[in-house]
Amino acid sequence: MAQVVHDLTDAQWVALVGAWGGCAYCGVMDCQLQKDCMLPVSRGGRYTFTNVVPACGACNASKCNAEVTVWMRRKKLDERTFLRRQVEIAEAVATGER
């Protein structure tokens, strides 16, 4: 972890949580959200606003160190909708719209 550059700021995290409005995967809103790397750090991912989404503890634990689309296919979740929304939110956060 210490050898990899992680540049997610606190302000970006707050913006991501607000933009998603709950767990990025299942939508639950009434829990403590965790930072989940879509591409896990163990697979070369980093804590950046384009790689991190808010996740509930259950989704984060279930996903573990799987790549997000592999996990979503296994769980039969709508990966296309998720990925489109993730791109829209990351662009909005990057430009300060959210």
N, CA, C and O atoms as a GROMACS GRO file, in nm:
protein
  392
    1MET      N    1   0.082  -0.120   0.000
    1MET     CA    2   0.000   0.000   0.000
    1MET      C    3   0.086   0.126   0.000
    1MET      O    4   0.057   0.220  -0.072
    2ALA      N    5   0.192   0.127   0.080
    2ALA     CA    6   0.275   0.246   0.092
    2ALA      C    7   0.351   0.277  -0.036
    2ALA      O    8   0.394   0.391  -0.056
    3GLN      N    9   0.368   0.180  -0.123
    3GLN     CA   10   0.444   0.199  -0.246
    3GLN      C   11   0.358   0.251  -0.361
    3GLN      O   12   0.410   0.283  -0.468
    4VAL      N   13   0.227   0.259  -0.340
    4VAL     CA   14   0.135   0.302  -0.445
    4VAL      C   15   0.080   0.440  -0.411
    4VAL      O   16   0.050   0.469  -0.295
    5VAL      N   17   0.067   0.526  -0.512
    5VAL     CA   18   0.013   0.660  -0.491
    5VAL      C   19  -0.140   0.652  -0.485
    5VAL      O   20  -0.205   0.608  -0.580
    6HIS      N   21  -0.194   0.694  -0.373
    6HIS     CA   22  -0.339   0.701  -0.354
    6HIS      C   23  -0.374   0.849  -0.340
    6HIS      O   24  -0.324   0.915  -0.248
    7ASP      N   25  -0.459   0.901  -0.428
    7ASP     CA   26  -0.483   1.045  -0.426
    7ASP      C   27  -0.630   1.083  -0.406
    7ASP      O   28  -0.670   1.193  -0.443
    8LEU      N   29  -0.710   0.995  -0.348
    8LEU     CA   30  -0.849   1.029  -0.317
    8LEU      C   31  -0.850   1.124  -0.198
    8LEU      O   32  -0.801   1.091  -0.090
    9THR      N   33  -0.906   1.242  -0.219
    9THR     CA   34  -0.911   1.340  -0.110
    9THR      C   35  -1.039   1.320  -0.029
    9THR      O   36  -1.134   1.256  -0.074
   10ASP      N   37  -1.039   1.375   0.091
   10ASP     CA   38  -1.160   1.369   0.175
   10ASP      C   39  -1.278   1.436   0.105
   10ASP      O   40  -1.390   1.388   0.112
   11ALA      N   41  -1.251   1.548   0.038
   11ALA     CA   42  -1.358   1.620  -0.032
   11ALA      C   43  -1.414   1.536  -0.147
   11ALA      O   44  -1.535   1.536  -0.170
   12GLN      N   45  -1.328   1.465  -0.219
   12GLN     CA   46  -1.375   1.379  -0.327
   12GLN      C   47  -1.460   1.264  -0.271
   12GLN      O   48  -1.562   1.228  -0.329
   13TRP      N   49  -1.416   1.207  -0.158
   13TRP     CA   50  -1.492   1.098  -0.097
   13TRP      C   51  -1.632   1.147  -0.056
   13TRP      O   52  -1.731   1.078  -0.081
   14VAL      N   53  -1.639   1.263   0.006
   14VAL     CA   54  -1.768   1.319   0.046
   14VAL      C   55  -1.855   1.341  -0.077
   14VAL      O   56  -1.975   1.312  -0.074
   15ALA      N   57  -1.796   1.392  -0.185
   15ALA     CA   58  -1.872   1.414  -0.308
   15ALA      C   59  -1.920   1.282  -0.368
   15ALA      O   60  -2.033   1.275  -0.417
   16LEU      N   61  -1.837   1.180  -0.366
   16LEU     CA   62  -1.878   1.049  -0.418
   16LEU      C   63  -1.993   0.991  -0.337
   16LEU      O   64  -2.090   0.941  -0.394
   17VAL      N   65  -1.983   0.998  -0.206
   17VAL     CA   66  -2.091   0.946  -0.120
   17VAL      C   67  -2.221   1.020  -0.150
   17VAL      O   68  -2.327   0.959  -0.162
   18GLY      N   69  -2.213   1.152  -0.160
   18GLY     CA   70  -2.332   1.231  -0.190
   18GLY      C   71  -2.391   1.201  -0.326
   18GLY      O   72  -2.512   1.194  -0.342
   19ALA      N   73  -2.305   1.184  -0.425
   19ALA     CA   74  -2.352   1.159  -0.561
   19ALA      C   75  -2.416   1.022  -0.575
   19ALA      O   76  -2.518   1.007  -0.643
   20TRP      N   77  -2.359   0.922  -0.511
   20TRP     CA   78  -2.417   0.788  -0.517
   20TRP      C   79  -2.543   0.778  -0.432
   20TRP      O   80  -2.637   0.707  -0.468
   21GLY      N   81  -2.547   0.847  -0.321
   21GLY     CA   82  -2.665   0.845  -0.235
   21GLY      C   83  -2.686   0.715  -0.160
   21GLY      O   84  -2.796   0.690  -0.110
   22GLY      N   85  -2.585   0.633  -0.152
   22GLY     CA   86  -2.592   0.504  -0.083
   22GLY      C   87  -2.489   0.411  -0.142
   22GLY      O   88  -2.397   0.455  -0.211
   23CYS      N   89  -2.504   0.284  -0.115
   23CYS     CA   90  -2.410   0.184  -0.169
   23CYS      C   91  -2.419   0.186  -0.322
   23CYS      O   92  -2.528   0.177  -0.379
   24ALA      N   93  -2.305   0.197  -0.386
   24ALA     CA   94  -2.302   0.201  -0.532
   24ALA      C   95  -2.351   0.071  -0.595
   24ALA      O   96  -2.393   0.070  -0.711
   25TYR      N   97  -2.345  -0.037  -0.521
   25TYR     CA   98  -2.381  -0.167  -0.575
   25TYR      C   99  -2.526  -0.206  -0.549
   25TYR      O  100  -2.596  -0.247  -0.641
   26CYS      N  101  -2.572  -0.193  -0.425
   26CYS     CA  102  -2.708  -0.240  -0.391
   26CYS      C  103  -2.802  -0.126  -0.358
   26CYS      O  104  -2.923  -0.147  -0.350
   27GLY      N  105  -2.750  -0.004  -0.338
   27GLY     CA  106  -2.833   0.112  -0.313
   27GLY      C  107  -2.872   0.136  -0.169
   27GLY      O  108  -2.936   0.237  -0.139
   28VAL      N  109  -2.836   0.046  -0.077
   28VAL     CA  110  -2.873   0.065   0.063
   28VAL      C  111  -2.818   0.199   0.113
   28VAL      O  112  -2.705   0.237   0.082
   29MET      N  113  -2.900   0.270   0.192
   29MET     CA  114  -2.861   0.404   0.236
   29MET      C  115  -2.843   0.416   0.386
   29MET      O  116  -2.782   0.511   0.432
   30ASP      N  117  -2.894   0.324   0.462
   30ASP     CA  118  -2.896   0.340   0.607
   30ASP      C  119  -2.782   0.264   0.677
   30ASP      O  120  -2.805   0.190   0.772
   31CYS      N  121  -2.661   0.285   0.627
   31CYS     CA  122  -2.546   0.217   0.688
   31CYS      C  123  -2.421   0.302   0.669
   31CYS      O  124  -2.419   0.398   0.592
   32GLN      N  125  -2.317   0.264   0.741
   32GLN     CA  126  -2.186   0.328   0.725
   32GLN      C  127  -2.125   0.278   0.594
   32GLN      O  128  -2.106   0.157   0.577
   33LEU      N  129  -2.094   0.367   0.504
   33LEU     CA  130  -2.038   0.328   0.375
   33LEU      C  131  -1.886   0.320   0.383
   33LEU      O  132  -1.821   0.397   0.454
   34GLN      N  133  -1.832   0.225   0.309
   34GLN     CA  134  -1.688   0.202   0.306
   34GLN      C  135  -1.634   0.234   0.168
   34GLN      O  136  -1.707   0.231   0.069
   35LYS      N  137  -1.506   0.265   0.161
   35LYS     CA  138  -1.441   0.290   0.032
   35LYS      C  139  -1.408   0.156  -0.031
   35LYS      O  140  -1.332   0.076   0.025
   36ASP      N  141  -1.465   0.131  -0.148
   36ASP     CA  142  -1.435   0.008  -0.219
   36ASP      C  143  -1.366   0.042  -0.351
   36ASP      O  144  -1.415   0.124  -0.428
   37CYS      N  145  -1.254  -0.022  -0.376
   37CYS     CA  146  -1.182  -0.005  -0.503
   37CYS      C  147  -1.241  -0.101  -0.605
   37CYS      O  148  -1.239  -0.222  -0.585
   38MET      N  149  -1.293  -0.047  -0.714
   38MET     CA  150  -1.350  -0.133  -0.818
   38MET      C  151  -1.243  -0.229  -0.870
   38MET      O  152  -1.270  -0.348  -0.887
   39LEU      N  153  -1.124  -0.180  -0.896
   39LEU     CA  154  -1.009  -0.265  -0.923
   39LEU      C  155  -0.932  -0.269  -0.792
   39LEU      O  156  -0.870  -0.169  -0.755
   40PRO      N  157  -0.934  -0.381  -0.723
   40PRO     CA  158  -0.873  -0.388  -0.590
   40PRO      C  159  -0.724  -0.352  -0.590
   40PRO      O  160  -0.654  -0.374  -0.689
   41VAL      N  161  -0.678  -0.299  -0.479
   41VAL     CA  162  -0.537  -0.265  -0.463
   41VAL      C  163  -0.452  -0.390  -0.488
   41VAL      O  164  -0.344  -0.380  -0.546
   42SER      N  165  -0.500  -0.506  -0.446
   42SER     CA  166  -0.425  -0.630  -0.465
   42SER      C  167  -0.409  -0.667  -0.612
   42SER      O  168  -0.327  -0.753  -0.646
   43ARG      N  169  -0.486  -0.602  -0.699
   43ARG     CA  170  -0.479  -0.628  -0.843
   43ARG      C  171  -0.428  -0.506  -0.920
   43ARG      O  172  -0.443  -0.498  -1.042
   44GLY      N  173  -0.368  -0.411  -0.847
   44GLY     CA  174  -0.310  -0.294  -0.912
   44GLY      C  175  -0.393  -0.168  -0.903
   44GLY      O  176  -0.354  -0.065  -0.959
   45GLY      N  177  -0.507  -0.173  -0.836
   45GLY     CA  178  -0.592  -0.054  -0.822
   45GLY      C  179  -0.537   0.043  -0.720
   45GLY      O  180  -0.446   0.010  -0.643
   46ARG      N  181  -0.593   0.164  -0.720
   46ARG     CA  182  -0.552   0.267  -0.624
   46ARG      C  183  -0.676   0.335  -0.570
   46ARG      O  184  -0.785   0.326  -0.626
   47TYR      N  185  -0.658   0.404  -0.458
   47TYR     CA  186  -0.765   0.485  -0.400
   47TYR      C  187  -0.768   0.619  -0.473
   47TYR      O  188  -0.702   0.714  -0.431
   48THR      N  189  -0.844   0.625  -0.583
   48THR     CA  190  -0.863   0.747  -0.661
   48THR      C  191  -1.013   0.763  -0.685
   48THR      O  192  -1.088   0.666  -0.674
   49PHE      N  193  -1.057   0.885  -0.717
   49PHE     CA  194  -1.201   0.905  -0.732
   49PHE      C  195  -1.257   0.830  -0.852
   49PHE      O  196  -1.378   0.811  -0.860
   50THR      N  197  -1.174   0.788  -0.946
   50THR     CA  198  -1.223   0.710  -1.060
   50THR      C  199  -1.224   0.560  -1.031
   50THR      O  200  -1.277   0.483  -1.111
   51ASN      N  201  -1.166   0.517  -0.919
   51ASN     CA  202  -1.162   0.376  -0.886
   51ASN      C  203  -1.237   0.342  -0.757
   51ASN      O  204  -1.259   0.224  -0.728
   52VAL      N  205  -1.276   0.441  -0.681
   52VAL     CA  206  -1.342   0.416  -0.553
   52VAL      C  207  -1.490   0.450  -0.562
   52VAL      O  208  -1.530   0.551  -0.620
   53VAL      N  209  -1.570   0.362  -0.504
   53VAL     CA  210  -1.713   0.387  -0.490
   53VAL      C  211  -1.753   0.355  -0.346
   53VAL      O  212  -1.688   0.275  -0.281
   54PRO      N  213  -1.860   0.418  -0.297
   54PRO     CA  214  -1.908   0.384  -0.163
   54PRO      C  215  -1.981   0.249  -0.167
   54PRO      O  216  -2.061   0.222  -0.256
   55ALA      N  217  -1.950   0.166  -0.069
   55ALA     CA  218  -2.012   0.034  -0.062
   55ALA      C  219  -2.054   0.004   0.081
   55ALA      O  220  -1.986   0.043   0.176
   56CYS      N  221  -2.166  -0.066   0.095
   56CYS     CA  222  -2.206  -0.113   0.227
   56CYS      C  223  -2.110  -0.226   0.267
   56CYS      O  224  -2.041  -0.283   0.182
   57GLY      N  225  -2.107  -0.257   0.393
   57GLY     CA  226  -2.018  -0.362   0.442
   57GLY      C  227  -2.043  -0.497   0.376
   57GLY      O  228  -1.950  -0.571   0.348
   58ALA      N  229  -2.171  -0.529   0.354
   58ALA     CA  230  -2.205  -0.658   0.294
   58ALA      C  231  -2.152  -0.670   0.150
   58ALA      O  232  -2.093  -0.772   0.114
   59CYS      N  233  -2.172  -0.566   0.070
   59CYS     CA  234  -2.123  -0.570  -0.068
   59CYS      C  235  -1.970  -0.569  -0.071
   59CYS      O  236  -1.909  -0.643  -0.148
   60ASN      N  237  -1.910  -0.485   0.011
   60ASN     CA  238  -1.764  -0.477   0.014
   60ASN      C  239  -1.703  -0.611   0.054
   60ASN      O  240  -1.606  -0.655  -0.007
   61ALA      N  241  -1.759  -0.676   0.154
   61ALA     CA  242  -1.707  -0.806   0.198
   61ALA      C  243  -1.731  -0.912   0.091
   61ALA      O  244  -1.645  -0.997   0.068
   62SER      N  245  -1.846  -0.909   0.026
   62SER     CA  246  -1.877  -1.007  -0.077
   62SER      C  247  -1.784  -0.991  -0.198
   62SER      O  248  -1.737  -1.090  -0.254
   63LYS      N  249  -1.759  -0.868  -0.236
   63LYS     CA  250  -1.672  -0.841  -0.352
   63LYS      C  251  -1.528  -0.879  -0.322
   63LYS      O  252  -1.456  -0.929  -0.409
   64CYS      N  253  -1.486  -0.856  -0.198
   64CYS     CA  254  -1.351  -0.890  -0.153
   64CYS      C  255  -1.248  -0.833  -0.250
   64CYS      O  256  -1.244  -0.711  -0.269
   65ASN      N  257  -1.164  -0.915  -0.311
   65ASN     CA  258  -1.063  -0.861  -0.401
   65ASN      C  259  -1.093  -0.895  -0.547
   65ASN      O  260  -1.003  -0.901  -0.631
   66ALA      N  261  -1.223  -0.916  -0.577
   66ALA     CA  262  -1.264  -0.942  -0.715
   66ALA      C  263  -1.271  -0.810  -0.792
   66ALA      O  264  -1.297  -0.704  -0.734
   67GLU      N  265  -1.248  -0.817  -0.922
   67GLU     CA  266  -1.268  -0.702  -1.009
   67GLU      C  267  -1.419  -0.680  -1.019
   67GLU      O  268  -1.496  -0.776  -1.022
   68VAL      N  269  -1.460  -0.556  -1.026
   68VAL     CA  270  -1.602  -0.521  -1.010
   68VAL      C  271  -1.693  -0.590  -1.111
   68VAL      O  272  -1.799  -0.639  -1.072
   69THR      N  273  -1.656  -0.596  -1.239
   69THR     CA  274  -1.748  -0.656  -1.336
   69THR      C  275  -1.759  -0.807  -1.318
   69THR      O  276  -1.866  -0.865  -1.339
   70VAL      N  277  -1.650  -0.871  -1.280
   70VAL     CA  278  -1.655  -1.016  -1.253
   70VAL      C  279  -1.750  -1.043  -1.136
   70VAL      O  280  -1.834  -1.132  -1.143
   71TRP      N  281  -1.735  -0.964  -1.030
   71TRP     CA  282  -1.821  -0.979  -0.913
   71TRP      C  283  -1.967  -0.952  -0.948
   71TRP      O  284  -2.056  -1.026  -0.906
   72MET      N  285  -1.991  -0.844  -1.024
   72MET     CA  286  -2.129  -0.809  -1.059
   72MET      C  287  -2.195  -0.917  -1.144
   72MET      O  288  -2.313  -0.945  -1.127
   73ARG      N  289  -2.121  -0.977  -1.235
   73ARG     CA  290  -2.176  -1.086  -1.315
   73ARG      C  291  -2.211  -1.206  -1.228
   73ARG      O  292  -2.315  -1.268  -1.245
   74ARG      N  293  -2.123  -1.237  -1.134
   74ARG     CA  294  -2.148  -1.348  -1.044
   74ARG      C  295  -2.273  -1.324  -0.959
   74ARG      O  296  -2.348  -1.417  -0.931
   75LYS      N  297  -2.294  -1.198  -0.917
   75LYS     CA  298  -2.409  -1.163  -0.833
   75LYS      C  299  -2.534  -1.131  -0.917
   75LYS      O  300  -2.641  -1.103  -0.862
   76LYS      N  301  -2.519  -1.135  -1.050
   76LYS     CA  302  -2.628  -1.104  -1.143
   76LYS      C  303  -2.680  -0.961  -1.125
   76LYS      O  304  -2.801  -0.936  -1.127
   77LEU      N  305  -2.586  -0.868  -1.107
   77LEU     CA  306  -2.618  -0.725  -1.096
   77LEU      C  307  -2.602  -0.660  -1.233
   77LEU      O  308  -2.532  -0.714  -1.319
   78ASP      N  309  -2.664  -0.547  -1.255
   78ASP     CA  310  -2.662  -0.477  -1.383
   78ASP      C  311  -2.532  -0.396  -1.396
   78ASP      O  312  -2.526  -0.280  -1.356
   79GLU      N  313  -2.430  -0.460  -1.452
   79GLU     CA  314  -2.300  -0.395  -1.460
   79GLU      C  315  -2.298  -0.277  -1.557
   79GLU      O  316  -2.228  -0.179  -1.534
   80ARG      N  317  -2.373  -0.285  -1.664
   80ARG     CA  318  -2.375  -0.177  -1.762
   80ARG      C  319  -2.429  -0.047  -1.701
   80ARG      O  320  -2.370   0.060  -1.718
   81THR      N  321  -2.540  -0.057  -1.630
   81THR     CA  322  -2.597   0.060  -1.564
   81THR      C  323  -2.501   0.114  -1.459
   81THR      O  324  -2.480   0.235  -1.450
   82PHE      N  325  -2.442   0.024  -1.380
   82PHE     CA  326  -2.346   0.065  -1.278
   82PHE      C  327  -2.228   0.140  -1.342
   82PHE      O  328  -2.192   0.248  -1.295
   83LEU      N  329  -2.169   0.084  -1.447
   83LEU     CA  330  -2.050   0.145  -1.508
   83LEU      C  331  -2.083   0.280  -1.571
   83LEU      O  332  -2.002   0.373  -1.563
   84ARG      N  333  -2.199   0.291  -1.634
   84ARG     CA  334  -2.240   0.422  -1.690
   84ARG      C  335  -2.254   0.526  -1.580
   84ARG      O  336  -2.207   0.639  -1.592
   85ARG      N  337  -2.319   0.486  -1.472
   85ARG     CA  338  -2.339   0.580  -1.361
   85ARG      C  339  -2.206   0.617  -1.298
   85ARG      O  340  -2.184   0.732  -1.262
   86GLN      N  341  -2.117   0.520  -1.284
   86GLN     CA  342  -1.985   0.546  -1.224
   86GLN      C  343  -1.908   0.649  -1.307
   86GLN      O  344  -1.847   0.740  -1.251
   87VAL      N  345  -1.911   0.636  -1.438
   87VAL     CA  346  -1.843   0.732  -1.525
   87VAL      C  347  -1.905   0.871  -1.512
   87VAL      O  348  -1.834   0.970  -1.501
   88GLU      N  349  -2.038   0.878  -1.512
   88GLU     CA  350  -2.107   1.006  -1.498
   88GLU      C  351  -2.071   1.073  -1.365
   88GLU      O  352  -2.043   1.193  -1.361
   89ILE      N  353  -2.072   0.996  -1.259
   89ILE     CA  354  -2.042   1.052  -1.126
   89ILE      C  355  -1.897   1.093  -1.117
   89ILE      O  356  -1.868   1.201  -1.065
   90ALA      N  357  -1.805   1.012  -1.167
   90ALA     CA  358  -1.662   1.048  -1.162
   90ALA      C  359  -1.637   1.176  -1.242
   90ALA      O  360  -1.561   1.262  -1.197
   91GLU      N  361  -1.700   1.191  -1.358
   91GLU     CA  362  -1.685   1.313  -1.437
   91GLU      C  363  -1.741   1.434  -1.363
   91GLU      O  364  -1.680   1.541  -1.362
   92ALA      N  365  -1.856   1.416  -1.300
   92ALA     CA  366  -1.919   1.526  -1.226
   92ALA      C  367  -1.833   1.567  -1.107
   92ALA      O  368  -1.816   1.686  -1.081
   93VAL      N  369  -1.778   1.470  -1.035
   93VAL     CA  370  -1.692   1.501  -0.920
   93VAL      C  371  -1.565   1.570  -0.968
   93VAL      O  372  -1.518   1.665  -0.905
   94ALA      N  373  -1.510   1.523  -1.077
   94ALA     CA  374  -1.386   1.583  -1.130
   94ALA      C  375  -1.406   1.729  -1.172
   94ALA      O  376  -1.315   1.811  -1.159
   95THR      N  377  -1.525   1.760  -1.222
   95THR     CA  378  -1.550   1.897  -1.266
   95THR      C  379  -1.617   1.982  -1.158
   95THR      O  380  -1.646   2.100  -1.180
   96GLY      N  381  -1.642   1.921  -1.043
   96GLY     CA  382  -1.699   1.994  -0.931
   96GLY      C  383  -1.848   2.018  -0.941
   96GLY      O  384  -1.900   2.107  -0.874
   97GLU      N  385  -1.917   1.941  -1.023
   97GLU     CA  386  -2.061   1.959  -1.041
   97GLU      C  387  -2.143   1.899  -0.927
   97GLU      O  388  -2.258   1.939  -0.908
   98ARG      N  389  -2.088   1.806  -0.851
   98ARG     CA  390  -2.166   1.741  -0.744
   98ARG      C  391  -2.110   1.777  -0.612
   98ARG      O  392  -2.162   1.732  -0.509
   0.00000   0.00000   0.00000
